[in-house]
Amino acid sequence: MYRDSEKFWCVIMRGGTSRAVFLMENELPADPELKNRIILAIFGSPDTRQIDGIAGADPLTSKLAVIGPPSVPGADLNYTFGQVDINSTFIDYGSNCGNISSAVGPYAIEQGLVRAVEPVTKVRIYNTNTQKMLVAEIPVKDGKPVVKGDYRIAGVPRPGAHLKIDFAGTAGSKTGKLLPTGNVKDVLDVPGVGKITVSLVDAASPMVFVKAEDLGLTGTEPPKEVDGDRELLDRLERIRAMAAFKIGLVANWRDATAGMRAVPLIAFVSPPRAYESFTTGETIGAEAVDFVSRCMFMQVMHKTYSGTATVCTGAAAAIEGTVVNDAMGAKPQNGIIRFGHPSGVIEAEIAVEKENGAHVLKRAAIGRTARRIMEGYIYVPRYYLDD
């Protein structure tokens, strides 16, 4: 160990189209302020390039997973997600990440936290951010998670073993309701934007959905086009902030940008149409999707689509009368909902039923791949600990 540093054991895992640093809870101090200083040092934040840490200078690679013993009956482990801001000292613990959630099961099996059962091991994951249970189904062989396979997800260059994670237990993740206002549509009066029709849905993560045409968009815009339009970004953020206020996440809509950056997510949707993949340049035909969606994440466009957003968007698509449902072409009959994102097509296995007049999420499974990239010690200079 370097004389002027402390070392912390960690693992870097890819889950779906995101990447995270995994830390064991007992590796970190109990004091929240000191813990966050250590995490920021590990990631290299705040710094545009995160050059003095191991994050990747992109919101999709500046993610944290803290794993600890289960705190509720029936869970195999606790999992806390953190979105580490690149340019500030802010770490957002207010929501979960579905892509990183998909890496928790393989991590738990490889660490010996869950006994491997062939051919599929179920891992019950308690997400402390949302206080909800996730159930992962991990293919296993010879006591280890299977990595090699032929399942492809857009945004990852190579196929891998197909694992599933069911988010049905995450309905009402932040608001307690699948439809936070009880309505399939609401009209928000947004300063600087005006009145706009939206759907507010909360499954895995709360989201606000708006029609692309109401923003003057086609819905197939690539990330660079949207991220380079400051006026559009401001409008989208104002709508997102007003939605946060509408569903009770902030006391004043103006507080959302500083204090509630990750949720609710905002997405704009459009009917099926062809477009070019942002990552490969290949044409994605209108016949390959039920609708098209673009999701904003940390005030920029997600280059693929987040796992929690996939669940919520799928749930919204399955509820008749929502903005998303209206954008769909022919309604799927098999429970598999396909929608186009900037880099390709993603699927969600969704089942929503009405019970006593309320919509109930019965199944919300997404397919992902995941793998362990590295494990070892990260060195944190003592001046981060002593400040």
N, C-alpha and C positions, 0 to 999 in steps of 0.2 A: 504494500500500500504506500502511496506517495505520502511523504511526511505532512504536507499541508492540505491533505484531502481526506474525506471519508468516502468509503465505497458502499454502494447499494446494489444488491442483486436484482436483476430485472430480466425480462424476456420481451422481445419485440415480436409481435404476431400480426399477420395480415388476416383480417376478417372481411370477406366480401371485397368491396372496393375501397376499404379504408385500412389504416395501419395504426397500431397503438403500442405504447409502452405499458407492459403489465408489471405491476408491483404487488408484492404480498403486503397485506395490511400490517403484519408484525415487523416489516422492514422499516416502517415509517413511524415517526414520533406521534404521540397522541395530540400534542399541541397543534391546532389547525394552522396557525400562522407560520410556525416553523415547518410544518409539513408542506405547505404551499410553496415556501421559499425553496425547499429541496426539489420539489417537482419542477418549478420554473427553471432551476439550474440544470436539471436533467434534460429538459426540453430545449434550453437555450433561449428562453423568453425573458424579457421582451427584446426582440431583434428581428428585423425583416427577414434575414436569412437563417436565423436560429443557428448561427455558425458555431457557437460555443456549447452546443448541446447535440442531442441525437434525433431531434424532430426534423421534419422535411420541408419546413417553410411553406406549408400548404395546410389549409384547415382539415383536409382529409388524412393528413399524417401527423397532425398535432393533437393526438388523442391519447387518453389515459384510461387504464382499467386497474382498479385496486380490488384485489381478491382477498376475502377473509372467511372465517367460519360462519355457518348459517346462524341467523338470528331469529328465524321463524320456523315453526314446525313444518316438516315436509320438504324443506329446501336442502340441497346438497352444499350450497355455499352462498355467500353474499358477493355481490358484484356492484361496484360503484364506478360510474363513468364520469370522466371529466374532459371537457373541451378546453384545451389550454390555448389561450389567445396568443397570437404571434407577436403582436406589437404593444402589448400591455401586460400588466401583472395579473390580469383577470383570469380566473379558472372557473368555468361555468359548470356547476354540478346540478343544474336545474332540470336536466333532461337525460334521456338515454340515447344510445346509438345502436341501431339494429345491426349494422355491419360488424361493429366490434362485439356485440352480443354473440354473434355467430362464432367468434373465436374463443369464447369463454369455455364452452364445453370441451373442445380439444385440449385447451390449456389445463383444465381441471383433471382430465384423464391422464395426461402426460405427467402432471405433478403428483399423481397418486391421491388426489383429493376425492376422486370418485372411482369405484372399482369398475374396471373394464368388463363389459359383457358383450360377447359376440352374438350375432353380427352387428347389432345396433345397441348402443348404450344411451339411455335417456338420462339427461342431466337437468335437474330442477334448479333453476337459477333465480335467486331473489335479488331483483334490482332495487337497490336502496334509493336511487334517485326518484323512482316513481312508486316505490313500495308495492311493486307488482311481481308476479311469478312468471318466468319464462320457462318453456320446456324445449330443450334441444335434443335432437335425435342424431347421434354421431355414429357413422359407420366405423367399425373396429375390427382389426385383425391382429392376431398374435399379441393381444394386450395393448395395442397402440392405435390411436386414431389413424384412419386411412387418409393419405394425402393424394395419391395418384387416382385419377378417374377421368371420365369423359364429359363431366358436367361443366358447361361453359356459362360464365356470366359476363355480360358486357362491361368493359372497363378493366378486366383482368386479362393479361395476355395469354395465359395458358389454362387449359381445363384442369379440374381437380375432382376430388371425391365429393359427391353430392350429400350435403348435410341439410337438415331442416331445423327450423326454429319456429315454434308456435307462440304467437303473441296474443292469443285469444284472451288471456287473463289480464291484458294491459288496457282494456277498454276503460276510458275515464282516467288515463294515466296521471293527469294533473288537475282535472276538473271534477272527477267522479262520475262523469256522464259521457256516453258515446257521442251524443249530440248535446254539447254544453248548454245551449240555449233552449233545447227542446224543439228547435226548428230545423228543417232541411235546408232552408235558405234564410238569410238575414240581409238587411240593407244597412250598411255602415255609412255614416256621414263623416267623411274624413277631411280634415282641414287641408287645403291645398290640392285636394283630389276631387271632392264632391261626393255625391251619393253613389255607392257601388254595391252590387249584389254579390254576396259571398255565401259559401257554405263553411260552417265551423264544425269540425269533427275532431274527436279526441280518442285515438287508439294508438297505443305505443308512444305516440307523441301528439300533442295538439297541433292542428294545422288550420290554415285559412286558405280556401280555394277560390279563385276568381277566373272568369273566362278571359282567355287571351285577347279576344276581340274587344273586350271592354277596356283593355289597356292599349288598344291600337296595334296589337301584335298578331302574328300568325300562329304562334305557339311552337314553332320549330326553330326559333332563334338559337344560335350557338352561344356558349358562355362568353366568348370575347365580345360579341355584339352587345349583349345585355350589360356585362360588367363595365363596358366602356361608355355607357350612357348614364351619366350622373343624374340627370333629371328623372329617368325611369327608375333608377335605384332608389331615389328619394321617394317617389310615389309608392313603390313596392314596400319600402320600409314604413311609410306612414300608414299604409293599410295594415301591415303586420302589427304595428304598434297599437292601432285602434282595436284590432282583433284581440290583442293581449288584454286590453282594458275591458272589452266587451265580455270576455269569459272569466274575468276576475283575477288575472295573473299579476296585474299592476294596478295601483290606486289611481295613477294618472298616465294617460297614453304616452306622454312625453318621456316617461321614465323607462319605457321598454327598451329603447336602443342602448342605454347604458347598463341597465340592470337585468334585462331579460332578453339577451341577444340570440340565444339558440332557439327558443320556443316562444310563441307558436311559429312553426315553419310556414312559409307562404309558397304556394305553387299556382302557376297559371296553366290552364288546360284548354285543349282544343280537340275537335273531332279528328278521326284518323286521317293522316296525310303523310306523304313521302317526304323524307329529308335525309341529309347526309350525316353519318356518324361523326361526332367530334373527334374521336380517337383514331378511327380507321379510314374515314373518308368514304366508306361503303354506303350505298343507298339502302335505306330501310323503307320498304314498301308500306303503303297504307294498309294493305291486307294483312300485314304482320302484327298489327296492334288494334286494340279496341278503342284507344284514344291516345293522345299525346300529352305529356306533362313536363313542365320545367319547374324545378324546385330550387328555391333560394336557401342558402345555408350560410349563416354568419355574414349576411348582407352581400354575398356574391352567389352566382349560380353554381349549384352542385354540378360537377362535371359528369356525374352519373346520376345516382339517386340513392338517398340514404335508406337503410333498412327500415327504420321506424317510419319514415315517410312512405315507404312502399306499403307497409301495413295499413297506415291511415288512409292513403290514397285508395288502396283496394277496398277498404271498408266503406269509404265515401262512394265509390263506384257501385257498390252493392246496395246502396240505400236509394230507393226511388225518389226522384225529385231534387237531388243535390246537383250542384253545378257540375260535378264530375260525372254523375249518372247521365245528365243531359248531354254531355259531350260524347258519350259512347256511341259507337255504331250499333250493330246488332248486339243485343244483350247476350252474354255467354250463358250457356245452360249447365256447364260442368263445374262451375265454381272457380275456374281458373281465369283470372283477369290479367290481360296482357296490356302493358302500356309502354309507349316509347319515351325514352329519356335521351339526353344529349349524345350518349355513347352507344345506345342500342335499345334492347327490349328487356323488360323485367316482368316476371310473373309473380302473382300472389294467389294462394289458395284461400278463398274467402267464403265464409258462410255467415250470413246475418239473418236472424229470424225475429219475428215480432211476438213478444210475450206480454200480455196485459197492456197492449197498446204501445209498448216501448220496444225499440230496436235493441237486439241482444247479439253481440258478436260471439259466435260459436266456434269459429275456426279462422285463424289468421296466420297461415304458415308461409314462410318464404324459403326458397332454396338458396344456399350460399356455398362457397368453398372457403377454406381457411388453412393456414399453415404457420408453423413456427419458423421464424426467420433467423433469430439468434437468441442466445442467452449468455449472460455474463455480468460483470460488474461495471457499473458506471461510477466514475469518480467525481465527487462534488467538492470543490474547494471549500475550506473551512470558513472563509469569509462570508459565504452564503449562510452558514449556520450561526455565525457569531454576530451578524448585523443586528 
